[in-house]
């Protein structure tokens, strides 16, 4: 789905697809090889002209991908096939390329460079979502709505309060990414067995210079078989996805016709049904919910990839190559879709005027579904129902919490009876009885037949 011509933007973003494309993957491998050559030339291990030639030819546009694919199918590891194809471009400098390194040094460093690129976009969109929710919380700091516990009405809250809870959670995710970077953005150069013996006494200096040129941290020791940083990164992505899923699910629940307190932004045709013209489905939120669940399902695979054997193994690398790019793509798509509903979504209409709320929920333009926009397709019977709901909410706000419960109940009943014949008090006060039985018409008792 990430590469689908139709669905790709619902499962990824253009930037993430470019970051984890074959061409950029090869480019990051070449960047790692060029930085290694530059570090070795700086310490006098290889001639400077060789380093210059390697750096000049470190361009994925010069690599023929068809021979690379054919060699990889035979060898089973990617760097040796890359060197075979690349040596045609390098000429005499091919003797000095990849000196003292092993395949996993280059592939691990290349993947970390891709993660660094991905994090830049993820953090940018996360910051935008945080800013949007902060503005939403400030805007609706006095917008009353029903607080709910255990799925039932509890006490009044404001929509700004709810948005501020989401905001605080997202800020914690941003802090997790910041704390993770020193452990995650670390390069790899350790040689065949992880001891860097192939570079001798110059090994540590070459490694430090290579990482400086790549903008990565220097590892304290080889991490060929220590994959905990990738597992931690996966958990952070899944945690962020779970928060976005929770927010989207909340909007979806509050957009139900029975509640009608929140809704996604609307544009012509968005969330439209193929058979029911009155529908305005929460399509963005539904996609975010699915993406959050997909992110969680991929975490066990990356945690399982931590159980590598001895000093170096390869089977788990295949899992990382699949799961890490996919998780970055899914998380990026969820952030963009969350921004779409948060930036243009409609807040609780509990404190809005009745006419304005009706325009939001029932439709007041030719573009939106509703009796004004599609009078011939949707019956107007929804308008009295909406009026009744609004009057009920407005009266709930006006009721004084200092009065006894029985007095409040009686006054609510009297207010509903005066509101009009289209209201159905039995639906609102189902299961309740006011304290003054003389003012309430009760159903006759049903006697059992003997």
N, C-alpha and C positions, 0 to 999 in steps of 0.2 A: 504493500500500500504506500510505502514511503516513496517509491519510484513510479507510482501510478500517474499517468497523464491526467486522470480525472480526480483522484482522491488525495493526491500528494500533499496539498496544502492543509488538509485536515489532520495529517499525521506527521507533518514536518514543516520546515520553513525553507525558503530558497537558500538562505545562508548556511543552514545546517547540512543541506544536501551538497552544497559546494565544499564544505569543510571535510565531509567524510566521503567525498567522491574518490574514485580510483586515481584521478590525476593529482588531487591534492595529497592523497596518501603517499604516492610515489614522490611527490615534491618534498614532503617532510622527511622522507628517508634520505633523499639527496641533500637536503639541508643539513641533516645530521652528519652525513659523510663529508660534506664541505667543511663544517665546523671542526670535525676531527682532523682533517688535513691542515686546516689553518693553525690549529693548536700544535700539531706536530711540527709544522714548519717554524712556528715561533720558538720552539725549543730545540730546533736544529736536527730533528729526527728525519725529516724528509726535505728535499730541496725546495726552496721558495717557488721556483718556476712550476714545479709539480702541483703545489697547493693552489697557485693561481689558475692553472689549467683546470683542475678539479672544480674549483669554485665557479669558473666561467661556464663550465659545461653542466653544472648542477641545475638543470632546467628540465622539468618533466615534459615540456613540449618537444624535446629532442629524443625522447624515449619511444620506441616502437612498441605499442602495447600488445600486438598480436604475437610477436616472438616471445615477449615476456610471459604471456599467458601460456604458451606452448611449453616453455622451459619450466615454468612453475608446476605444470601438471606432471612433469617427469620427476623433478627434484623433490617437490613437496614443501619447500621452504622458499621464501620470496627473495632474499637478498642475493644469493648466488645467481639466480636467473637475471636479476637486475644488473649485476656487475658484468655478466656476459653480454647483455645488450648494450650497456653503457660504455664498455671498453672500446667499442667501435668509434665513439665520439672522443674518447680521451687520448688515444694514441699512446705515446711514450709515458704519459702520466698515469696510465692504468696500472703500472707497476707499484705505485705508492698509495693507491686508493684502498680503504678499508684496513689499513695497517694496524694489526694488534686487536682489532675488534671482532666480535662475533655477531651472528645474525640477530639475536635477541637484543643486543645493545642498540642496534639501529631501529628495529621495529618498536621496541619499548619507548625509545626517545621520540620516534615519530608520532606514536600514539599520544604521548604526553603533550607534544606540540599541538596536535589536533584538539585535545581536551582544553588546552589553554585558549585556543581560538574559540572553541564552543562556549567556554565560560564567559568570555567577553560579551557574547551576544545574550547568553542567559542572564547575566547580571544586569545588562542594560535593560532588558524587558522586565526583569523583576523589579528594578528601580522604578520603571515607569508604572508598573502595577501598584507598587507601594504608594507612589505619589498620587495616583488616581484614587485609591481607597482612602488616603488621608483627606483629599478634597471632598470625597463622598461623605466621610464621617463628619467633617466640619459643616457641610451643607445641611445635613439631616440630624444635627445634634439635638434639635427640638422636635423632630418628626415622630410623633407618637405611634406606637404599634403594640400589638399584644406580645408580651414575652411568653414563651412556651417552655414547659418542663414536662418530660415524659410524654411528649406529643400533645399536651393539653394546655389550654390557656392558664397562665400563672398570674403575673403582675404586669402592669404596663412598663414598657421600655421605650427607647427611641431607636430608630433605624441607625442613627449615628453610632450608638453604643454597639450595635451588632457589627457594623462595619469596622469599628475600632478594634474589636476582638480579632477580626480577620487581619487587620493591619499589623497588630502586635505579633501575630503568628508568622506573617511573611517577613517581618524584620528579624525574627529569630532565624529563619532560613537564610537570610542574607548574612547574618553573623556566622552561621555554620559554614557557608562557602568561604568566607574570609579566613576562618580558622583552619579550614581544610587545605588551603592553597600551599602552605609550606610543606605539607606532607605529600601532596599530590603532584605538584609541578616540579618534579625532581627527575633529572635525566639519568641515563644509564650508560656506563662504560665500565665493564668489568672483565672482559675477555672470556675465553672459553669456559673456564671453571669458576669464574667470579673473583679470582685473586689478582687480576691485572698483571699477571706474571709476564705476559708477552711484551709489555712495554717497560719492564724493568724498573729502575729507580725513578725514571721520568714519568711513570704512569700516573701518579697522583696529580702532578702538575699539569700534565696534558688533559686529564679529566676536568680539572678545575677550569682551565682555559676554554675547553670545549663548551662547558655549560655556561660560562660567562658569555660567550659569543651567541649562544642560543637563547639566553635569557631565562635559564632554568636553574634551580637549586642544585648544589653538588651533593650527591648521596654520601652518607657516612660509611656505607658499605654496600656491596652488591645486593640488589633486590630481584634477581632473576626468579627466585621461587617465593618471594615475599610479596603477595599481591593484595595486602590489606588496604592500601590506599585506594585501589580501584573499587574494592568492596565498600569502603566508606563513601566514596563518591556516588556509587549506585544508591546507597541508603539515603544520602542527601537529596538526590533527584527524586526518589520515591516519596520522601517526606514532603517535599515541595508539591509533588503531584497530588498527594493525599489532601493537602490543604486546599489546593485549587478544586479538587473534586468535591470537597465538603462545601465550599462556597457555592459552586455551581449547583449542587444538589439542593442547597437552601433556597437559591433563587428559583429553581424549578418547582419546589414545593410551594413557595409563596406566590408563584404565578398561576397556580390552579384557579379555575373559575370560582371554586368555593371559598377561596381566600382572597385572591386578587390584590395582594399588597405590594408585590414587586413584579417587574417584567423586564425582559430584555429590550434593548433598543430595536426599533423597527425600521426596515427599509422595504421598498416595494418587492413583494415576492418572498421575503424572508420567512422561513418557517411555514410556508404555505402547504396546504394539503391538496392532493390530487383529486379529492372527491368532496371535501367539506370546505366551502369557501369562507366560513366564519373562523377557521382555525388560524392561530398564530403560535406555532409551536416554539419552545425554547431550544432551537437547534444548536446554538453555540454551547449552552450548558450541557446538553446531552453529550456532545462530543468531548467536552472537558471531563465529564464523569467517566466516560469510557477510557480516555487517555490516562487518567489517574489510576484506574484499575490495571491497565496494561503495564504501567510503570512498576507497580508493586509486584506483579507476577514475575518480573525479570530479575528482581533482587536475589532470589535463591540461587539462580544460575551463577551469578558473579561471586556470591559467597562460597558456593561449591568450588569455584575455580581457585580458591585460596589453598586448597589441599594438594599442592604439587609435591612431587617426589624429589628428594635429595637436593642437589645444588641447582638443577635446572630441568625443566620439563617443557613440553610443547602442547600437550593436548588442551590445557586450559587456555592457551593463547587464542585458540579458535573461538572459544566462548566469549572472550573479551572483545575480539574483533566484531562479533555479531551484536552483543548486548550493549556495549558502551555507545556505539554510534546510534543504535535504535533508541536507547533511552534519552540521549541528548536530543534527538529529533522529536520524540514524543513530548518531552518536557518543553521544548521550544514552542511546539504547536499549542500546547495547553496554555502557555503564558500569553501567546498572541490572542487566542480565543477568549481567555479570561479578560484581557484588556478590552476586547470588543464589547463584552457585555457590561463590564464595569465602567468604561468610559462613556457609553451611550445608554446604559440601562436606566430605567425609570424607578425612582425610589418609591417608598411607601406613600400611598395617597391618603393616609388616615387623617391628615390635617389639611388636605386640599379642599377647595370648594367642590360641591356636588357636580356642577357642570364640568369643571376641569377634570375631575376624576372620571366622569362618564366619557369624556373625550379620550382619555387614556385607555380605558378598559373596554368600552363598547365601540369606539371608533368615531372620529369626527372629521375625517377627510376622505377623499376619493381613494387614497392609497391604502388606508387601513381597513381591515374588515370590520363591519358594523352596520347598524341600521342607516346611518347617514351615508356611508360610502357604498354599501351594498344592500339597499333597502329591500330590493326584490328577492334577495337570496336568504336573508336572515330575519326571522320574525322579531318584532319589537317587544315580545313578551319578556326579553331579558332586561329591559329598562326598568320596569317596576321592581323586579328582583334586586337590581343594583341599587335603586333608591332605598329599598328597605334595608339592605346591608349597610349602606352609608349612614342612614339614620340610626341604626342600631349602634354603629361605632361612635358616632358623634355623641349619642346619649351616654354611652359608656364613659367617654371622657368627661362629660359634665357632671356625672354622679359624684357626690362627695364621699370620700372614704371614711369620714367621721360619723356618718349616719349608721344606725344598726342595719344589719343585713336584711331583716324582714321589711323595714321601711324602704330600703333601696329597691328591693324586689317588687314591692307594690308600686312604687313610682315608675319603675321601668314598664310594668304591665300597663299602667294608666297611659303612659306616653305612647306605647304601641297601639293601644285601642284608639287614641286620638289621631294617629298618623294616617289612617285610611283603611279601607276594607281589603286592599290587596295584600296587606301584611298578614303573616300567619304566626301569631304568638306561640302556638303550640310547638312550632319548630324551634323557636328561640329558647323557650323555657321548658323544654322537654325534661321531665324528671324533677321539676321544681314545683313548689306550692308556696304562694305568698302566705304570710302569717294570718292575715285577715280573711278568713274563708268566706265571709258574707259578700265580698266584692269579687268573687271569682266564680264563674260558671263551671261546675265540675261535671264530669261525665257520670251518668248513673252507674251504679255498681252492677257488674255482670254476675248474675246468680247462676250457679250450676244447676243443671236439671237432674233431679233424682230419678 
